[in-house]
Amino acid sequence: MQFNTEMGVLDIEVENLIVAGWTGRDKAAVQHHIDELAAIGVAPPSRVPLFYRVSTSLLTLAPVIDVLGGTSSGEAEPLIIQDKGRAWLGLASDHTDRQLEIVSVAASKQICAKPCAAELWDFDVVADHLDKITIKSWINDGGDWVLYQDGAIGQITPLRGLMDTSGMMPASAMLCGTFAAIGGVRAAPEFRAVMSDPVRGTEITLEYSARILPVVS
């Protein structure tokens, strides 16, 4: 995969992909998210945080992904990539099948592609102010773009801690968890997200749509 960085264009081969879940720093907020999903029938996690291993082929720069049926939606998350001894910070969406999530969270993670932005920041450059970096997302709801998530990386378990706890190896990427959905988790085929660094005045943007494939039997 090719990413844009301040050092130029980098070709990075991701050999392991991890989706971290239940990573909120505020345990009450984590419980709120667990309760939010329980309301739609999703079983609580066996432990927190939890690290799901998924296929590396799911990580994509494509502006359109294919999904089965109309029951999926995205979640904006910080993305960590380890490559050749250096860590990078990016922006990704843990697109998830909400109906399958009721049956198996692990299966719901594996069935959907994980779109990511084409830009990465040097992790060491932003490490001293990570908590100030904000992430917002929007969904297209009936033709209107509606704010869906609004939070800061400071609300997530420290990213270096997640890297250590997950056993993240070289040539790996990890989606690092997310914030509660404003108005509740719901399906949406179009998704936008922005990660903003107020200290450096820079942004990473992500926008994609999901092409809904018919469910046949």
C-alpha positions in Angstrom: 0.0 0.0 0.0 1.2 3.5 -0.8 0.9 6.2 1.8 1.8 9.9 1.8 4.0 11.2 4.6 6.1 14.2 5.3 9.0 12.1 4.2 7.4 11.4 0.8 5.5 8.5 -0.6 6.0 5.2 1.3 5.3 1.7 0.1 4.2 -0.3 3.2 3.4 -4.0 3.3 1.1 -4.9 6.2 1.5 -8.5 7.3 -0.7 -8.4 10.4 -3.9 -6.5 11.0 -5.5 -6.0 14.4 -8.8 -4.3 15.3 -8.7 -3.2 19.0 -12.0 -2.9 20.8 -13.3 -1.5 24.1 -10.2 0.7 24.4 -11.8 3.8 26.1 -9.7 5.4 28.8 -12.9 6.2 30.8 -14.3 2.9 32.0 -17.7 4.4 32.4 -17.6 5.4 28.7 -16.5 1.9 27.8 -19.5 0.5 29.7 -21.7 3.0 27.9 -20.5 1.6 24.6 -21.0 -2.0 25.8 -24.5 -1.1 26.9 -25.2 0.7 23.6 -24.3 -2.4 21.7 -26.1 -4.7 24.1 -29.2 -2.7 23.3 -29.0 -4.0 19.8 -28.2 -7.6 20.9 -24.4 -7.6 20.9 -22.9 -9.8 23.6 -20.4 -8.1 26.0 -16.6 -8.6 25.5 -14.8 -11.3 27.4 -12.2 -8.8 28.5 -11.2 -5.2 27.8 -9.4 -4.1 25.8 -9.9 -6.9 23.2 -7.8 -7.5 20.1 -9.4 -9.0 17.0 -7.0 -10.5 14.4 -8.4 -10.0 10.9 -7.2 -10.5 7.3 -4.7 -7.9 6.1 -6.5 -7.8 2.8 -9.3 -5.9 4.6 -7.2 -2.7 5.0 -7.9 -0.6 1.9 -7.4 2.8 0.4 -10.4 2.3 -2.0 -13.1 5.0 -1.9 -15.8 2.4 -2.4 -16.1 -0.9 -0.5 -18.6 -3.8 -1.1 -20.9 -4.9 1.8 -23.5 -7.6 2.0 -26.9 -6.0 2.7 -27.7 -2.6 4.2 -26.8 -3.3 7.9 -23.2 -2.0 8.1 -21.6 1.3 9.1 -18.2 2.8 9.9 -16.4 3.9 13.0 -13.5 6.4 12.9 -10.4 5.2 14.7 -6.7 6.1 15.0 -4.6 3.7 12.9 -1.1 2.7 14.0 1.2 1.1 11.4 4.6 -0.3 12.4 7.0 -0.4 9.4 10.8 -0.9 9.4 11.3 0.2 13.0 9.1 3.3 12.7 5.6 3.9 13.9 3.0 5.9 11.9 -0.3 7.4 12.9 -3.2 7.4 10.5 -7.0 7.4 10.3 -9.2 4.4 9.5 -12.8 3.2 9.7 -13.7 -0.1 11.4 -16.6 -0.7 9.1 -18.8 -3.4 10.7 -21.8 -5.4 9.9 -24.2 -4.5 12.6 -26.5 -7.4 12.1 -23.7 -10.0 12.1 -22.3 -8.3 15.2 -25.3 -9.6 17.2 -24.1 -13.2 16.3 -20.3 -12.7 16.5 -18.4 -9.5 16.9 -15.2 -11.2 15.6 -17.1 -12.3 12.5 -18.6 -8.9 12.0 -15.0 -7.4 12.0 -13.7 -9.9 9.5 -16.6 -9.6 7.0 -16.1 -5.9 6.2 -13.2 -3.9 4.6 -11.4 -1.3 6.7 -11.0 1.9 4.7 -8.1 4.1 5.7 -6.8 7.5 4.6 -3.8 7.7 2.3 -1.9 10.0 4.7 0.2 9.1 7.7 1.9 11.1 10.4 5.2 10.2 12.0 4.2 8.9 15.4 7.2 10.3 17.2 6.4 13.8 15.8 2.9 13.8 17.4 3.6 11.6 20.4 4.0 14.5 22.9 0.5 15.8 22.2 -1.5 12.7 21.1 -4.2 13.4 23.6 -5.1 16.7 21.9 -5.6 15.2 18.5 -9.4 15.1 17.7 -11.4 12.7 15.5 -14.9 13.5 14.1 -17.0 11.4 11.8 -20.3 12.0 9.9 -22.8 9.7 8.2 -25.1 10.4 5.3 -28.5 10.0 6.9 -31.3 10.4 4.4 -29.3 12.8 2.2 -28.0 14.9 5.1 -24.5 14.7 6.6 -25.0 14.2 10.3 -22.3 14.3 13.0 -21.8 10.7 14.2 -18.7 10.8 16.4 -16.8 13.5 18.1 -13.8 12.8 20.4 -10.1 13.0 21.1 -7.4 10.4 21.2 -7.1 11.3 24.9 -10.3 9.4 25.4 -8.6 6.2 24.2 -6.2 4.0 26.2 -2.7 5.4 25.5 -1.7 4.2 22.1 1.8 3.0 23.1 0.1 0.9 25.8 -2.2 -0.7 23.2 0.8 -1.4 21.0 2.5 -3.2 23.9 -0.6 -5.0 25.2 -1.6 -6.3 21.7 1.8 -7.8 21.0 2.0 -5.7 17.9 4.8 -6.9 15.6 6.7 -5.2 12.8 4.9 -4.9 9.5 1.6 -4.7 11.5 -1.3 -2.3 11.5 -3.9 -1.7 14.3 -7.2 0.2 14.4 -7.1 1.5 18.0 -10.7 1.8 19.1 -13.4 4.5 18.8 -15.9 6.7 20.5 -19.6 6.2 21.1 -21.9 7.1 18.3 -24.0 10.2 18.7 -27.6 9.1 18.5 -26.6 5.4 18.7 -24.9 2.9 16.4 -26.8 2.6 13.1 -26.2 1.6 9.5 -25.1 4.1 6.9 -23.6 3.6 3.5 -21.6 6.8 3.3 -19.0 7.9 5.8 -16.7 10.8 6.4 -14.0 11.4 9.1 -11.4 14.0 10.0 -8.5 13.7 12.3 -7.2 17.1 13.4 -3.9 18.0 15.1 -4.5 21.4 16.7 -0.9 21.8 17.7 0.5 21.5 14.2 -2.6 22.7 12.4 -2.9 19.7 10.1 -5.6 17.2 9.2 -6.1 13.8 7.8 -9.4 13.2 6.0 -11.2 10.0 5.0 -14.3 9.6 2.9 -15.8 6.5 1.4 -19.1 4.8 0.5 -20.3 1.2 0.8 -21.9 -0.5 -2.3 -24.6 -2.7 -1.0 -24.7 -6.2 -2.5 -28.0 -8.1 -2.4 -28.6 -10.8 0.1 -29.8 -13.9 -1.8 -30.6 -17.4 -0.7 
